[in-house]
Amino acid sequence: MCLGVPGAIESIYDERGVRMAVVDFGGATKAVCLVYAPEADLGDYVIVHAGFAIAVLDTEAAHAALAMWAAIDATVTPEHAGSNGTER
């Protein structure tokens, strides 16, 4: 199963000829390769999978996706985080 996470581009830079970005995921930032989303620009929201931006989102879609992530986060309690339903 693949998981793409939405984030906002904070800065763009070149790393040895590869276009890269610092992407903010709700407070956590990560270096992301923009080779598969060359149209991505500063302030855009992108879907990131395995360190690569794979799509640019419009602002409305990005906010909807982030709201869903927040709703999921709100339902996870510390005692269930990382649990697969088995006793340890």
C-alpha positions in Angstrom: 0.0 0.0 0.0 1.2 3.5 -0.8 0.8 6.5 1.3 1.1 10.0 0.0 1.3 12.8 2.5 0.3 16.5 1.7 2.7 19.2 2.7 3.5 22.8 1.8 6.7 23.9 0.0 8.7 26.3 2.2 11.8 26.7 0.1 13.3 25.4 -3.2 16.9 24.7 -3.8 19.3 22.9 -6.1 21.3 19.9 -4.9 23.9 18.7 -7.4 21.6 19.6 -10.3 18.4 18.1 -8.8 15.6 20.5 -7.9 14.7 20.0 -4.2 12.4 21.5 -1.7 11.9 21.8 2.1 8.3 20.7 2.7 6.3 21.4 5.9 4.1 18.6 7.1 2.2 20.4 9.9 5.4 21.5 11.7 7.8 18.7 10.7 9.9 19.5 7.7 11.6 17.2 5.2 13.8 17.5 2.1 11.8 16.4 -0.9 12.8 15.8 -4.5 10.8 17.7 -7.1 11.9 15.8 -10.2 8.4 14.2 -10.6 6.6 17.5 -10.0 8.6 20.1 -11.9 5.7 22.6 -11.9 5.8 22.8 -8.1 6.6 26.3 -6.8 7.2 28.0 -3.5 4.0 27.9 -1.4 2.4 25.1 -3.3 1.0 22.0 -1.6 2.4 18.7 -2.9 1.7 15.0 -2.2 4.9 13.4 -1.1 5.7 9.6 -1.3 9.0 8.1 -0.3 10.8 11.5 -0.4 9.4 12.5 -3.8 6.7 15.1 -4.6 4.4 13.2 -6.9 1.6 15.7 -7.5 0.8 19.4 -6.9 -2.5 20.0 -5.1 -4.7 23.0 -5.4 -5.2 24.9 -2.1 -8.8 23.6 -1.6 -7.8 20.0 -2.1 -4.8 20.4 0.2 -6.8 21.9 3.0 -9.4 19.1 2.7 -6.7 16.4 2.8 -5.1 18.1 5.8 -8.4 18.3 7.6 -8.8 14.5 7.1 -5.3 13.9 8.5 -6.2 16.0 11.5 -9.5 14.1 12.0 -7.6 10.8 11.9 -5.0 12.1 14.3 -7.7 13.2 16.8 -9.1 9.7 16.9 -5.8 8.0 17.8 -5.1 7.9 21.5 -1.6 7.3 22.9 -2.5 3.8 24.1 -3.5 2.8 20.6 -0.8 4.5 18.6 1.2 1.9 16.7 -1.1 -0.9 17.9 -2.1 -3.6 15.5 -4.8 -5.0 17.9 -2.6 -7.7 19.5 -1.5 -7.8 23.1 2.2 -7.4 23.9 
